[in-house]
Amino acid sequence: MPWAEIHDDQVSIHNFRHCEYRSEFEYTCSWTTKEVKLSDVRGIDFFITYWGSPWIAHTILSFQIGDDDHLAMSIETRKVVGQQYSAIQGFFRKYTLIYVIADERDLIKLRTNYRKGEDVYMYRTKADPAFAQALFVEYLRRADELRQRPQWYNALTNNCTTVIFKQMTELTLGAPPKWDWRYLLNGHSDQMEYEKGNLAGNLPFAELKKAAHINLSARAAGDAPDFSKRIRQGRPGFDTPH
């Protein structure tokens, strides 16, 4: 389980994951301590991954660190050895939650380059550094909390997307946002964020989504150390300063 220590501007993230994949199920993983300055957290990118139905997806947030570094966070089920994920069992107390904090060459490349039948879209959000830093700390706080007090995953009420919006709501001043059905049917959460004005790139949504598809770019980038830079090149919204 990942956890963090925060001392003023210095953040030490323990059990930061980096897996080098040879195939989807053949890989070598390392867990290290990653040092980050909180003041270097500049923005947030939003990934949405489909593996079947357009109504259901997996969402990942990635935090920009400085000019070129990106730190991805994925809220997932924590399975025991030999356990497989079941969409039906996800509605019951079968799995616990885990925050995976990792390199994009792990979390994103797994889904674009090694898993079959997954489509990954990436959007730049309009989050300013102050909000990005606050949400970054909130993610780390929740990861620490789950490490100390495990919590059940629920495919409907406590999943990769509902947890994100709960955390964002806690950071928003004033009245909480109105309920939206796309919190649950999260395959359309990117359109919801677009309608709220939270996604960068001055395009109609259909054009922005088409431009956000990164599978081909990710496969072309392969094992390049600047994988994160390559999948962002030329995409709407990513030339906007933050």
C-alpha positions as a Python dict, from the first residue, in 0.01 Angstrom:
ca = {
    (1, 'M'): (0, 0, 0),
    (2, 'P'): (137, 346, -84),
    (3, 'W'): (178, 610, 186),
    (4, 'A'): (337, 950, 214),
    (5, 'E'): (520, 1184, 448),
    (6, 'I'): (472, 1559, 402),
    (7, 'H'): (711, 1805, 564),
    (8, 'D'): (634, 2161, 452),
    (9, 'D'): (705, 2156, 75),
    (10, 'Q'): (876, 1817, 68),
    (11, 'V'): (669, 1506, -7),
    (12, 'S'): (808, 1152, 22),
    (13, 'I'): (583, 893, -143),
    (14, 'H'): (662, 540, -27),
    (15, 'N'): (574, 229, -229),
    (16, 'F'): (567, 427, -554),
    (17, 'R'): (518, 158, -819),
    (18, 'H'): (695, 107, -1148),
    (19, 'C'): (632, -214, -1343),
    (20, 'E'): (821, -301, -1659),
    (21, 'Y'): (591, -510, -1877),
    (22, 'R'): (687, -777, -2127),
    (23, 'S'): (321, -871, -2170),
    (24, 'E'): (1, -807, -1974),
    (25, 'F'): (75, -1086, -1728),
    (26, 'E'): (455, -1094, -1745),
    (27, 'Y'): (632, -808, -1573),
    (28, 'T'): (889, -700, -1318),
    (29, 'C'): (783, -450, -1054),
    (30, 'S'): (973, -228, -815),
    (31, 'W'): (842, -16, -529),
    (32, 'T'): (1051, 287, -444),
    (33, 'T'): (1033, 615, -256),
    (34, 'K'): (961, 911, -482),
    (35, 'E'): (1053, 1260, -366),
    (36, 'V'): (834, 1548, -484),
    (37, 'K'): (807, 1916, -399),
    (38, 'L'): (445, 2011, -344),
    (39, 'S'): (506, 2350, -505),
    (40, 'D'): (606, 2166, -826),
    (41, 'V'): (258, 2017, -869),
    (42, 'R'): (123, 2228, -1157),
    (43, 'G'): (-181, 2062, -1307),
    (44, 'I'): (-401, 1755, -1352),
    (45, 'D'): (-465, 1533, -1653),
    (46, 'F'): (-770, 1306, -1671),
    (47, 'F'): (-753, 957, -1826),
    (48, 'I'): (-1055, 745, -1906),
    (49, 'T'): (-1023, 383, -2019),
    (50, 'Y'): (-1286, 167, -2189),
    (51, 'W'): (-1272, -213, -2219),
    (52, 'G'): (-1625, -289, -2340),
    (53, 'S'): (-1939, -86, -2275),
    (54, 'P'): (-1924, 288, -2351),
    (55, 'W'): (-2121, 345, -2030),
    (56, 'I'): (-1861, 208, -1790),
    (57, 'A'): (-1494, 299, -1774),
    (58, 'H'): (-1193, 326, -1545),
    (59, 'T'): (-1066, 673, -1456),
    (60, 'I'): (-715, 778, -1358),
    (61, 'L'): (-580, 1118, -1258),
    (62, 'S'): (-221, 1216, -1335),
    (63, 'F'): (-52, 1510, -1166),
    (64, 'Q'): (203, 1718, -1355),
    (65, 'I'): (522, 1760, -1151),
    (66, 'G'): (747, 2039, -1277),
    (67, 'D'): (793, 2063, -1653),
    (68, 'D'): (821, 1698, -1757),
    (69, 'D'): (730, 1458, -1476),
    (70, 'H'): (386, 1302, -1431),
    (71, 'L'): (262, 1100, -1136),
    (72, 'A'): (-46, 885, -1197),
    (73, 'M'): (-295, 775, -931),
    (74, 'S'): (-545, 497, -989),
    (75, 'I'): (-816, 388, -744),
    (76, 'E'): (-860, 13, -785),
    (77, 'T'): (-970, -309, -622),
    (78, 'R'): (-705, -475, -410),
    (79, 'K'): (-725, -844, -494),
    (80, 'V'): (-559, -1124, -301),
    (81, 'V'): (-334, -1373, -479),
    (82, 'G'): (-537, -1587, -719),
    (83, 'Q'): (-845, -1363, -704),
    (84, 'Q'): (-997, -1233, -1027),
    (85, 'Y'): (-1216, -924, -1067),
    (86, 'S'): (-1586, -986, -1119),
    (87, 'A'): (-1819, -699, -1213),
    (88, 'I'): (-2104, -870, -1027),
    (89, 'Q'): (-1902, -938, -712),
    (90, 'G'): (-1788, -573, -724),
    (91, 'F'): (-2131, -477, -587),
    (92, 'F'): (-2070, -676, -269),
    (93, 'R'): (-1802, -684, 0),
    (94, 'K'): (-1557, -884, -207),
    (95, 'Y'): (-1265, -646, -265),
    (96, 'T'): (-1097, -368, -71),
    (97, 'L'): (-981, -36, -218),
    (98, 'I'): (-624, 54, -303),
    (99, 'Y'): (-468, 372, -438),
    (100, 'V'): (-197, 278, -687),
    (101, 'I'): (56, 563, -722),
    (102, 'A'): (284, 501, -1016),
    (103, 'D'): (475, 610, -1323),
    (104, 'E'): (259, 661, -1636),
    (105, 'R'): (483, 406, -1812),
    (106, 'D'): (326, 161, -1569),
    (107, 'L'): (-39, 256, -1520),
    (108, 'I'): (-109, 406, -1863),
    (109, 'K'): (118, 198, -2087),
    (110, 'L'): (-25, -123, -1939),
    (111, 'R'): (-365, -20, -2072),
    (112, 'T'): (-256, 115, -2412),
    (113, 'N'): (25, -122, -2510),
    (114, 'Y'): (-35, -456, -2339),
    (115, 'R'): (-399, -516, -2256),
    (116, 'K'): (-615, -617, -2549),
    (117, 'G'): (-930, -424, -2636),
    (118, 'E'): (-877, -121, -2410),
    (119, 'D'): (-910, 233, -2545),
    (120, 'V'): (-751, 514, -2346),
    (121, 'Y'): (-836, 884, -2370),
    (122, 'M'): (-640, 1165, -2207),
    (123, 'Y'): (-762, 1519, -2135),
    (124, 'R'): (-591, 1823, -1992),
    (125, 'T'): (-799, 1978, -1717),
    (126, 'K'): (-816, 2345, -1628),
    (127, 'A'): (-714, 2283, -1268),
    (128, 'D'): (-478, 2555, -1149),
    (129, 'P'): (-170, 2474, -938),
    (130, 'A'): (-346, 2560, -610),
    (131, 'F'): (-630, 2314, -673),
    (132, 'A'): (-393, 2052, -816),
    (133, 'Q'): (-176, 2070, -504),
    (134, 'A'): (-477, 2049, -273),
    (135, 'L'): (-618, 1743, -455),
    (136, 'F'): (-271, 1585, -462),
    (137, 'V'): (-251, 1611, -83),
    (138, 'E'): (-607, 1480, -49),
    (139, 'Y'): (-517, 1173, -257),
    (140, 'L'): (-215, 1106, -37),
    (141, 'R'): (-425, 1152, 276),
    (142, 'R'): (-680, 900, 153),
    (143, 'A'): (-407, 653, 53),
    (144, 'D'): (-265, 677, 406),
    (145, 'E'): (-612, 632, 552),
    (146, 'L'): (-675, 314, 350),
    (147, 'R'): (-337, 176, 455),
    (148, 'Q'): (-436, 212, 819),
    (149, 'R'): (-809, 137, 789),
    (150, 'P'): (-908, -76, 488),
    (151, 'Q'): (-1235, 7, 314),
    (152, 'W'): (-1463, -197, 92),
    (153, 'Y'): (-1481, -129, -279),
    (154, 'N'): (-1831, -102, -427),
    (155, 'A'): (-1881, -95, -803),
    (156, 'L'): (-2172, 149, -765),
    (157, 'T'): (-2099, 378, -470),
    (158, 'N'): (-1729, 351, -386),
    (159, 'N'): (-1529, 308, -705),
    (160, 'C'): (-1255, 472, -914),
    (161, 'T'): (-1479, 765, -1017),
    (162, 'T'): (-1715, 826, -725),
    (163, 'V'): (-1418, 852, -487),
    (164, 'I'): (-1253, 1114, -711),
    (165, 'F'): (-1564, 1332, -714),
    (166, 'K'): (-1610, 1295, -339),
    (167, 'Q'): (-1258, 1424, -290),
    (168, 'M'): (-1306, 1710, -535),
    (169, 'T'): (-1633, 1809, -366),
    (170, 'E'): (-1460, 1825, -29),
    (171, 'L'): (-1214, 2078, -175),
    (172, 'T'): (-1482, 2299, -336),
    (173, 'L'): (-1607, 2602, -146),
    (174, 'G'): (-1978, 2680, -138),
    (175, 'A'): (-2269, 2452, -215),
    (176, 'P'): (-2185, 2100, -339),
    (177, 'P'): (-2239, 2039, -712),
    (178, 'K'): (-2569, 1895, -830),
    (179, 'W'): (-2594, 1519, -860),
    (180, 'D'): (-2528, 1389, -1211),
    (181, 'W'): (-2609, 1039, -1338),
    (182, 'R'): (-2264, 1027, -1500),
    (183, 'Y'): (-2104, 993, -1156),
    (184, 'L'): (-2229, 634, -1172),
    (185, 'L'): (-2224, 564, -1547),
    (186, 'N'): (-1871, 699, -1563),
    (187, 'G'): (-1810, 617, -1927),
    (188, 'H'): (-1959, 962, -1988),
    (189, 'S'): (-1773, 1141, -1709),
    (190, 'D'): (-1545, 1310, -1963),
    (191, 'Q'): (-1848, 1467, -2132),
    (192, 'M'): (-1977, 1576, -1792),
    (193, 'E'): (-1647, 1748, -1712),
    (194, 'Y'): (-1650, 1910, -2056),
    (195, 'E'): (-2000, 2050, -1998),
    (196, 'K'): (-1883, 2192, -1664),
    (197, 'G'): (-1601, 2371, -1844),
    (198, 'N'): (-1327, 2172, -1671),
    (199, 'L'): (-1144, 2039, -1978),
    (200, 'A'): (-892, 2240, -2177),
    (201, 'G'): (-891, 2251, -2557),
    (202, 'N'): (-1126, 2482, -2744),
    (203, 'L'): (-1310, 2222, -2951),
    (204, 'P'): (-1657, 2068, -2972),
    (205, 'F'): (-1668, 1765, -2745),
    (206, 'A'): (-1678, 1506, -3026),
    (207, 'E'): (-1362, 1653, -3181),
    (208, 'L'): (-1188, 1684, -2845),
    (209, 'K'): (-1261, 1320, -2761),
    (210, 'K'): (-1131, 1202, -3097),
    (211, 'A'): (-809, 1395, -3040),
    (212, 'A'): (-781, 1257, -2686),
    (213, 'H'): (-741, 894, -2796),
    (214, 'I'): (-379, 801, -2718),
    (215, 'N'): (-337, 430, -2800),
    (216, 'L'): (-147, 478, -3126),
    (217, 'S'): (83, 742, -2979),
    (218, 'A'): (149, 528, -2673),
    (219, 'R'): (241, 227, -2884),
    (220, 'A'): (470, 441, -3098),
    (221, 'A'): (637, 577, -2782),
    (222, 'G'): (698, 223, -2655),
    (223, 'D'): (964, 210, -2386),
    (224, 'A'): (1092, 562, -2448),
    (225, 'P'): (1189, 740, -2124),
    (226, 'D'): (988, 1045, -2241),
    (227, 'F'): (671, 835, -2288),
    (228, 'S'): (460, 1094, -2103),
    (229, 'K'): (584, 1379, -2323),
    (230, 'R'): (523, 1187, -2644),
    (231, 'I'): (162, 1095, -2569),
    (232, 'R'): (87, 1466, -2504),
    (233, 'Q'): (250, 1616, -2811),
    (234, 'G'): (9, 1802, -3039),
    (235, 'R'): (-302, 1734, -2833),
    (236, 'P'): (-559, 2009, -2772),
    (237, 'G'): (-523, 2176, -2434),
    (238, 'F'): (-171, 2060, -2359),
    (239, 'D'): (-11, 2374, -2497),
    (240, 'T'): (-206, 2582, -2245),
    (241, 'P'): (21, 2719, -1969),
    (242, 'H'): (-69, 2634, -1608),
}
